[in-house]
Amino acid sequence: MPKITPNYLEMKAGDLPASKAFYEQAFGFAFTDYGPEYAAVEGGPVQIGIAADSEPVAPMPTFETDDLETSLSQVKAANGEIVREIFAFPGGRRFECLDPAGNRLAIYQPD
């Protein structure tokens, strides 16, 4: 069974520069920009990413795994609804699913 641990929280922001400024001023966070539509706070036990999006939604917990394909199989076997199959992104690969309550989760494997 793969090791799966929560370590990332992804949020959406209608105004990414304003959201970054808030977290920088309110909490002292330092962001790394990944293009004009994504920024992340890295280095802590739980990292935070903010994606530009016109309609903010509930934060998406993200879990790291050491075996993405097996983790996908486990989620399917547990009747998780896969809403985005495995895809590559800067830093690794991931898939997204819904839990029984409709919460969106991401499971990723770093490069």
Secondary structure, 3 states (H helix, E strand, C coil): CCCEEEEEEEEEECCHHHHHHHHHHHHCCCEEECCCCEEEECCCCCEEEEEECCCCCCCEEEEEECCHHHHHHHHHHCCCEEEEEEEEECCEEEEEEECCCCCEEEEEEEC
